[in-house]
Amino acid sequence: MSLLRTVAVFTFIVGVSSSESSNCSYLALWNHLRLTTSNDFLATVRPVKNWTKPTEVWIDLMLYGILDVDEKTQTIVGNIWTKVIWNNEFLTWNPMLFCEIDLITVPRSLLWIPDLVIQEDASDTGSLQMSPFVSLVPAGLLYTTFRQRLTFTCQLNLSLFPFDSQTCNITFSSMVHSARSMILKALKNDTQLNNFTDRVMKTRGEWELKSIKTWHYYSAEKKWPESNVLFLVKIVRRPMLYLINFIIPLLYFIILDLASFFIDEAGGEKLSFKVTVLLSISVLLLILKDMLPSTEDNLPLIASYCVGIFAMVGISVLETMLVSFLISLDNEQDKDANSSGDAGVDIQLEVKHDEVTDDVNSENCSPPLNRHGDRTLLRRIQEELKALRRETRARGEGRRKPGCFRRIAHVIDCLFFILYFLAVVIFLLFMYVKWIEAYIQNEKDER
């Protein structure tokens, strides 16, 4: 009898030990969770024991880099990692019964997955890299991650370009479930999210990430309200490149145009210089046209800045053309007067020549002179007188009183320079004040 009891106890101990050894395998745990057999229920039905209880889904967004901001198409390209956590009430176990197994991975095809979508998503499906497995812990919590080169739409406000900051939305929602069946929440608060993003941010390009804020809200556009999680991403542009390549060159061009008023009008170099400055500004305007969208409701301040400088330089070119035209009219009158004076001298010399010749021939007291020699002598005297007259005119050109048109041109040029200088100073101060006011107002609106 005692022998039978000993054999029974031994058999029980062996059975228990063999059972415990089998429970240390993942297969035993999968059998316990009924994952080894075909179970469509776990893959298709929301995992709750009471259908009135909504499934809570926690979302964590990690922005690793801002790759591109396209002002024309109003889109932003970023590299993101998204972590999704939810609870499955049917997949729980006691780790003590399975040799402290506290984590397993399950194929996505075997489980119910929240149908999340990003409302602002404009990227193709090829940019999404999703893990084929889902991690499961004993309490029934599941989490999965996916990586995506996300292209999302954002209504850019370019009124302060290139000193602008943009606030864009990344909104997670469910395609099918309403707030009665699924509630979305953010996993981290704003402080944790910003600290983590600062550590993992990889790109340091034209745009700098200022902050990320989360907001949970319900939308009532449909019959049943939907639960949404909104990530507000604020980015700030680094303006140094545009300052060096765009704004400062325009300022130099307007200063050079002011300095061109000290160039002499005589040779035409002033007009050529102003036209060159105008063409240089037009090249910068073409570059600006390629950067800014044509659908912008309000004209950006930098566009007003460029158009204002272009208009002022254009008016300056027109004024230079007018002054050059008046000076040319005065020069034409001087040429006509000089040519008539030279003709009168030639006629007088010819008359004197004939009178001298007649006097010599009429005198009988002296022998006749060589008529050909007299003509040569008089011609030489005539040439010397013309040369002396030209030299005297050249010396007195600077002391000659300017003509009527030249005086008018000088008055117009001086008066226009004063008005032009004041207009440039007022315009630059006005643009500076408008930029500062718009920047302060933009900061208040974002707060």
ZAKOLNU-395722 format. One line per field, with one value per residue (C-alpha): residue in one letter; x, y, z. Coordinates in nm, 2 decimals, decimal comma, always signed. Layout:
type a	... .
px X	... .
py Y	... .
pz Z	... .
***
This chain:
type m	s	l	l	r	t	v	a	v	f	t	f	i	v	g	v	s	s	s	e	s	s	n	c	s	y	l	a	l	w	n	h	l	r	l	t	t	s	n	d	f	l	a	t	v	r	p	v	k	n	w	t	k	p	t	e	v	w	i	d	l	m	l	y	g	i	l	d	v	d	e	k	t	q	t	i	v	g	n	i	w	t	k	v	i	w	n	n	e	f	l	t	w	n	p	m	l	f	c	e	i	d	l	i	t	v	p	r	s	l	l	w	i	p	d	l	v	i	q	e	d	a	s	d	t	g	s	l	q	m	s	p	f	v	s	l	v	p	a	g	l	l	y	t	t	f	r	q	r	l	t	f	t	c	q	l	n	l	s	l	f	p	f	d	s	q	t	c	n	i	t	f	s	s	m	v	h	s	a	r	s	m	i	l	k	a	l	k	n	d	t	q	l	n	n	f	t	d	r	v	m	k	t	r	g	e	w	e	l	k	s	i	k	t	w	h	y	y	s	a	e	k	k	w	p	e	s	n	v	l	f	l	v	k	i	v	r	r	p	m	l	y	l	i	n	f	i	i	p	l	l	y	f	i	i	l	d	l	a	s	f	f	i	d	e	a	g	g	e	k	l	s	f	k	v	t	v	l	l	s	i	s	v	l	l	l	i	l	k	d	m	l	p	s	t	e	d	n	l	p	l	i	a	s	y	c	v	g	i	f	a	m	v	g	i	s	v	l	e	t	m	l	v	s	f	l	i	s	l	d	n	e	q	d	k	d	a	n	s	s	g	d	a	g	v	d	i	q	l	e	v	k	h	d	e	v	t	d	d	v	n	s	e	n	c	s	p	p	l	n	r	h	g	d	r	t	l	l	r	r	i	q	e	e	l	k	a	l	r	r	e	t	r	a	r	g	e	g	r	r	k	p	g	c	f	r	r	i	a	h	v	i	d	c	l	f	f	i	l	y	f	l	a	v	v	i	f	l	l	f	m	y	v	k	w	i	e	a	y	i	q	n	e	k	d	e	r .
px +0,00	+0,28	+0,45	+0,15	+0,14	+0,50	+0,45	+0,15	+0,33	+0,63	+0,40	+0,23	+0,57	+0,68	+0,36	+0,38	+0,74	+0,68	+0,38	+0,59	+0,86	+0,62	+0,47	+0,82	+0,78	+0,62	+0,40	+0,23	+0,16	+0,02	-0,20	-0,32	-0,40	-0,56	-0,33	-0,21	-0,55	-0,74	-0,93	-1,09	-1,26	-0,94	-0,86	-1,19	-1,37	-1,29	-1,12	-1,36	-1,58	-1,85	-1,93	-2,04	-1,68	-1,47	-1,12	-0,86	-0,58	-0,26	-0,06	+0,30	+0,44	+0,82	+0,94	+1,30	+1,35	+1,20	+1,31	+1,14	+0,89	+0,73	+0,57	+0,42	+0,23	+0,17	+0,32	+0,58	+0,79	+0,90	+1,04	+0,82	+0,79	+0,45	+0,39	+0,03	-0,08	-0,42	-0,56	-0,69	-0,90	-0,88	-0,50	-0,39	-0,18	+0,00	+0,37	+0,43	+0,26	+0,47	+0,83	+0,82	+0,74	+0,65	+0,66	+0,58	+0,54	+0,24	+0,19	-0,04	-0,27	-0,38	-0,50	-0,74	-0,55	-0,68	-0,77	-0,58	-0,54	-0,36	-0,61	-0,34	-0,15	-0,06	+0,22	+0,20	+0,17	+0,53	+0,67	+0,51	+0,73	+0,52	+0,64	+0,48	+0,46	+0,28	+0,43	+0,21	+0,26	+0,07	-0,18	-0,31	-0,15	-0,04	+0,19	+0,32	+0,54	+0,56	+0,80	+0,69	+0,83	+0,52	+0,41	+0,13	-0,05	-0,02	-0,17	+0,15	+0,13	+0,41	+0,33	+0,65	+0,88	+1,16	+1,11	+0,81	+0,70	+0,45	+0,21	+0,09	-0,15	-0,10	-0,44	-0,49	-0,85	-1,03	-1,17	-1,46	-1,50	-1,67	-1,60	-1,85	-1,62	-1,27	-1,11	-0,77	-0,53	-0,17	+0,08	+0,32	+0,24	+0,38	+0,69	+0,79	+0,72	+0,94	+1,23	+1,23	+1,20	+1,49	+1,71	+1,62	+1,60	+1,84	+1,81	+1,93	+1,84	+1,65	+1,37	+1,40	+1,14	+1,01	+0,76	+0,50	+0,18	-0,10	-0,47	-0,75	-1,09	-1,42	-1,55	-1,92	-1,93	-2,10	-2,39	-2,17	-1,87	-1,53	-1,23	-0,92	-0,56	-0,41	-0,03	+0,05	+0,39	+0,55	+0,85	+1,06	+1,26	+1,63	+1,64	+2,01	+2,04	+1,76	+1,91	+2,25	+2,12	+1,80	+1,72	+2,07	+2,14	+1,82	+1,92	+2,26	+2,09	+1,88	+2,19	+2,38	+2,09	+2,11	+2,48	+2,43	+2,30	+2,66	+2,76	+2,79	+2,51	+2,74	+2,86	+2,54	+2,71	+2,45	+2,15	+2,34	+2,42	+2,06	+1,93	+2,18	+2,05	+1,69	+1,77	+1,95	+1,64	+1,42	+1,63	+1,57	+1,20	+1,20	+1,37	+1,10	+0,82	+0,95	+0,95	+0,62	+0,28	+0,05	-0,25	-0,15	-0,44	-0,23	+0,08	+0,39	+0,59	+0,90	+0,71	+0,60	+0,96	+1,08	+0,81	+0,86	+1,23	+1,17	+0,92	+1,15	+1,44	+1,22	+1,10	+1,46	+1,55	+1,26	+1,39	+1,74	+1,60	+1,42	+1,73	+1,94	+1,68	+1,68	+2,07	+2,07	+1,84	+2,07	+2,37	+2,19	+2,13	+2,50	+2,61	+2,38	+2,51	+2,87	+2,82	+2,65	+2,94	+3,20	+3,02	+3,01	+3,38	+3,45	+3,24	+3,40	+3,75	+3,66	+3,52	+3,84	+4,05	+3,87	+3,90	+4,27	+4,33	+4,13	+4,33	+4,66	+4,57	+4,43	+4,75	+4,99	+5,27	+5,40	+5,46	+5,18	+5,21	+5,19	+4,82	+4,86	+5,09	+4,85	+4,57	+4,79	+4,90	+4,54	+4,42	+4,69	+4,58	+4,22	+4,32	+4,51	+4,21	+3,98	+4,21	+4,24	+3,86	+3,82	+4,08	+3,91	+3,57	+3,70	+3,86	+3,54	+3,31	+3,32	+3,26	+2,98	+2,64	+2,43	+2,14	+1,78	+1,72	+2,04	+1,93	+1,58	+1,75	+1,97	+1,67	+1,47	+1,77	+1,83	+1,47	+1,41	+1,72	+1,59	+1,24	+1,39	+1,61	+1,33	+1,10	+1,37	+1,42	+1,05	+0,99	+1,26	+1,14	+0,78	+0,88	+1,08	+0,79	+0,54	+0,77	+0,80	+0,42	+0,33	+0,58	+0,44	+0,08	+0,17	+0,33	+0,01	-0,21	-0,01	-0,03 .
py +0,00	+0,23	+0,14	+0,24	+0,58	+0,64	+0,56	+0,79	+1,08	+1,03	+1,03	+1,35	+1,52	+1,42	+1,54	+1,87	+1,92	+1,82	+2,06	+2,34	+2,28	+2,28	+2,62	+2,78	+2,77	+3,03	+2,76	+2,70	+3,07	+3,09	+2,78	+2,96	+3,27	+3,06	+3,21	+2,88	+2,81	+3,01	+3,27	+3,53	+3,68	+3,83	+3,98	+4,13	+4,23	+4,51	+4,34	+4,43	+4,21	+4,48	+4,65	+4,97	+5,02	+5,22	+5,11	+5,36	+5,41	+5,61	+5,77	+5,89	+6,10	+6,14	+6,39	+6,30	+6,56	+6,83	+6,74	+7,00	+7,28	+7,35	+7,70	+7,64	+7,32	+7,42	+7,09	+6,98	+6,66	+6,51	+6,19	+6,05	+5,75	+5,67	+5,45	+5,31	+5,14	+4,98	+4,71	+4,37	+4,23	+3,87	+3,84	+3,84	+3,59	+3,55	+3,56	+3,34	+3,05	+3,08	+3,11	+3,49	+3,55	+3,92	+4,00	+3,83	+3,94	+3,85	+3,89	+4,18	+3,97	+3,77	+4,07	+4,36	+4,68	+5,04	+5,19	+5,52	+5,78	+6,11	+6,36	+6,59	+6,30	+6,37	+6,11	+5,78	+5,44	+5,35	+5,59	+5,39	+5,13	+4,92	+4,64	+4,30	+4,23	+4,36	+4,35	+4,21	+4,23	+4,02	+4,30	+4,28	+4,60	+4,59	+4,84	+4,87	+5,13	+5,25	+5,48	+5,71	+5,98	+6,19	+6,46	+6,66	+6,96	+7,29	+7,63	+7,84	+8,21	+8,38	+8,74	+8,76	+8,57	+8,51	+8,59	+8,36	+8,08	+7,81	+7,61	+7,29	+7,02	+6,65	+6,50	+6,13	+5,99	+5,67	+5,60	+5,38	+5,41	+5,69	+5,81	+5,56	+5,27	+5,42	+5,71	+5,85	+6,00	+6,13	+5,92	+6,20	+6,55	+6,86	+6,89	+6,52	+6,54	+6,85	+6,72	+6,39	+6,55	+6,79	+6,48	+6,28	+6,56	+6,47	+6,74	+7,10	+7,27	+7,58	+7,51	+7,48	+7,29	+7,53	+7,32	+7,04	+7,06	+6,80	+6,85	+6,60	+6,70	+6,56	+6,64	+6,64	+6,66	+6,32	+6,16	+6,04	+6,25	+6,13	+6,12	+6,30	+6,37	+6,68	+6,75	+7,12	+7,14	+7,49	+7,55	+7,86	+7,96	+8,05	+8,38	+8,43	+8,28	+8,51	+8,81	+8,76	+8,66	+8,87	+9,15	+9,30	+9,30	+9,49	+9,74	+9,78	+9,83	+10,12	+10,28	+10,25	+10,41	+10,70	+10,73	+10,73	+11,09	+11,20	+11,06	+11,31	+11,32	+11,40	+11,06	+10,86	+10,64	+10,74	+10,61	+10,28	+10,23	+10,28	+10,04	+9,78	+9,82	+9,79	+9,47	+9,32	+9,39	+9,22	+8,91	+8,89	+8,94	+8,64	+8,43	+8,55	+8,45	+8,09	+8,07	+8,22	+8,07	+8,25	+8,17	+8,38	+8,60	+8,87	+9,01	+8,91	+9,20	+9,10	+9,12	+9,47	+9,55	+9,43	+9,59	+9,92	+9,93	+9,82	+10,10	+10,37	+10,27	+10,26	+10,62	+10,72	+10,58	+10,78	+11,10	+11,03	+10,99	+11,33	+11,51	+11,36	+11,47	+11,83	+11,84	+11,70	+11,98	+12,24	+12,09	+12,10	+12,47	+12,53	+12,34	+12,55	+12,87	+12,77	+12,65	+12,98	+13,18	+12,99	+13,05	+13,42	+13,43	+13,25	+13,50	+13,80	+13,66	+13,60	+13,95	+14,10	+13,88	+14,02	+14,38	+14,35	+14,20	+14,48	+14,75	+14,59	+14,57	+14,93	+15,09	+15,19	+15,33	+15,00	+14,68	+14,42	+14,14	+13,78	+13,71	+13,34	+13,41	+13,66	+13,41	+13,15	+13,40	+13,50	+13,13	+13,06	+13,36	+13,23	+12,89	+13,04	+13,26	+12,96	+12,76	+13,05	+13,09	+12,72	+12,74	+13,04	+12,87	+12,56	+12,77	+12,96	+12,66	+12,61	+12,98	+13,00	+13,06	+12,73	+12,73	+12,73	+12,36	+12,27	+12,50	+12,33	+11,99	+12,09	+12,21	+11,89	+11,67	+11,84	+11,86	+11,49	+11,38	+11,54	+11,39	+11,05	+11,04	+11,12	+10,86	+10,59	+10,66	+10,67	+10,35	+10,16	+10,28	+10,19	+9,84	+9,79	+9,90	+9,69	+9,38	+9,44	+9,50	+9,19	+8,98	+9,09	+9,03	+8,68	+8,59	+8,71	+8,51	+8,19	+8,23 .
pz +0,00	+0,09	-0,23	-0,43	-0,25	-0,33	-0,70	-0,71	-0,55	-0,78	-1,08	-0,97	-0,92	-1,26	-1,42	-1,24	-1,34	-1,70	-1,71	-1,57	-1,82	-2,10	-1,98	-2,03	-2,40	-2,62	-2,77	-2,43	-2,40	-2,75	-2,68	-2,37	-2,57	-2,85	-3,11	-3,26	-3,41	-3,67	-3,47	-3,69	-3,39	-3,25	-3,59	-3,68	-3,36	-3,13	-2,82	-2,54	-2,32	-2,30	-2,63	-2,45	-2,32	-2,57	-2,66	-2,56	-2,81	-2,71	-2,98	-2,96	-3,25	-3,29	-3,55	-3,65	-3,92	-4,14	-4,49	-4,71	-4,70	-5,04	-5,05	-5,40	-5,31	-4,94	-4,82	-4,56	-4,58	-4,25	-4,12	-3,83	-3,61	-3,47	-3,17	-3,11	-2,78	-2,70	-2,48	-2,57	-2,29	-2,43	-2,44	-2,08	-1,88	-1,55	-1,61	-1,30	-1,47	-1,78	-1,65	-1,62	-1,99	-2,00	-2,37	-2,69	-3,05	-3,26	-3,63	-3,72	-3,93	-3,62	-3,42	-3,43	-3,52	-3,47	-3,81	-3,77	-4,05	-4,07	-4,21	-4,36	-4,52	-4,89	-4,93	-5,12	-4,96	-5,05	-4,79	-4,51	-4,34	-4,10	-3,87	-3,94	-3,57	-3,27	-2,92	-2,64	-2,26	-1,99	-1,90	-2,25	-2,38	-2,74	-2,91	-3,26	-3,44	-3,80	-3,98	-4,25	-4,48	-4,42	-4,67	-4,51	-4,62	-4,43	-4,50	-4,50	-4,40	-4,59	-4,51	-4,30	-4,54	-4,47	-4,10	-4,08	-3,85	-3,95	-3,73	-3,90	-3,79	-3,78	-3,69	-3,61	-3,63	-3,70	-4,04	-3,91	-3,54	-3,36	-3,01	-2,87	-2,97	-2,98	-2,79	-2,91	-2,66	-2,67	-2,49	-2,38	-2,25	-2,42	-2,21	-2,25	-2,62	-2,68	-2,47	-2,65	-2,99	-2,92	-2,84	-3,15	-3,41	-3,69	-3,95	-3,89	-4,22	-4,32	-4,07	-3,70	-3,48	-3,22	-3,03	-3,06	-2,87	-2,83	-2,82	-2,79	-2,92	-3,06	-3,40	-3,46	-3,84	-3,86	-3,68	-3,40	-3,27	-3,36	-3,13	-3,27	-3,15	-3,29	-3,29	-3,34	-3,50	-3,49	-3,71	-3,76	-4,07	-4,05	-4,25	-4,28	-4,64	-4,77	-4,59	-4,76	-5,10	-5,14	-4,89	-4,85	-5,23	-5,29	-5,03	-5,20	-5,53	-5,40	-5,24	-5,57	-5,75	-5,51	-5,57	-5,94	-5,92	-5,88	-6,23	-6,51	-6,76	-7,06	-7,16	-7,10	-6,83	-6,58	-6,78	-6,86	-6,49	-6,38	-6,64	-6,52	-6,16	-6,28	-6,47	-6,16	-5,95	-6,21	-6,19	-5,81	-5,87	-6,10	-5,83	-5,58	-5,81	-5,82	-5,44	-5,34	-5,43	-5,67	-5,46	-5,16	-5,05	-4,90	-5,07	-4,86	-4,72	-4,91	-5,24	-5,14	-5,06	-5,40	-5,60	-5,42	-5,49	-5,85	-5,89	-5,74	-5,95	-6,26	-6,19	-6,14	-6,49	-6,64	-6,47	-6,60	-6,96	-6,93	-6,80	-7,08	-7,34	-7,21	-7,21	-7,56	-7,68	-7,52	-7,70	-8,03	-7,99	-7,91	-8,22	-8,44	-8,29	-8,33	-8,69	-8,79	-8,62	-8,81	-9,14	-9,07	-9,00	-9,33	-9,53	-9,37	-9,44	-9,80	-9,84	-9,68	-9,92	-10,23	-10,11	-10,04	-10,39	-10,56	-10,38	-10,47	-10,84	-10,86	-10,73	-11,01	-10,80	-10,70	-10,90	-10,91	-10,65	-10,71	-10,69	-10,61	-10,32	-10,17	-10,17	-10,00	-9,73	-9,66	-9,65	-9,39	-9,19	-9,21	-9,08	-8,79	-8,69	-8,70	-8,47	-8,24	-8,23	-8,15	-7,87	-7,72	-7,74	-7,57	-7,28	-7,23	-7,25	-6,87	-6,81	-7,06	-6,92	-6,96	-7,19	-7,09	-7,12	-6,93	-6,65	-6,64	-6,64	-6,35	-6,14	-6,22	-6,12	-5,79	-5,69	-5,79	-5,59	-5,28	-5,32	-5,42	-5,12	-4,88	-5,05	-5,01	-4,64	-4,57	-4,76	-4,58	-4,24	-4,33	-4,44	-4,12	-3,90	-4,09	-4,05	-3,68	-3,63	-3,83	-3,64	-3,30	-3,42	-3,55	-3,21	-3,03	-3,26	-3,20	-2,82 .
***
